[in-house]
């Protein structure tokens, strides 16, 4: 997804908010100004991270925040599972809840508020456009063999696990896999989070090999590339995965919350609208 001038300015402002170190900001500006047409925001942020380590050492530690939100959603798990099981369409209900989980994003959000997150569970009906995408999604799952879920944030992956449970019940013929981040980046889910929340108990888990808040094929390990290439159905979560995977020539489903002006404008919807879209 191409980086607009507004997005580029936002990327720079977020780095400027962190520090007034002129040399660091000069290198950040150079990365932004010399970006290629194909570069995406997650890729540039990954490059910023390398410069950040040169000047300041290890990035900010989100381990406490990640545990807080993993534990929060784990504490809700049984009640949410019961609600899912009692719904008319448990798979659809679990998909909606997994979409709500995409709120927990300390990268795209200026402020993550627990009460605002919990308030999103009050509205769990699919949008009409999402229902059309869902019908296509079901058809693909009927005929496909391998399903890949590309995960995004901590906490959210607990809801992803509930979704995968329902997916396997509805389509027991599917071989289900998940892709997480390779190393710590903000509050994104890593293999450690997948193990902590039990995601690895319901599917095989791979990682993208990097502290990359998106999915850049050329930077991925061979086994993860293979998992992506072999998947018949791919569901990618969140804005970062949309930015890095959209327009790459793959048949993809995306589930995300619109959390910034770029995505609200892209889909012409209000802030925190849940989107379930298909790209062929």
Order of alpha helices (4+ residues) and beta strands (2+ residues): alpha-alpha-alpha-alpha-alpha-alpha-alpha-beta-alpha-beta-alpha-beta-alpha-beta-alpha-beta-alpha-beta
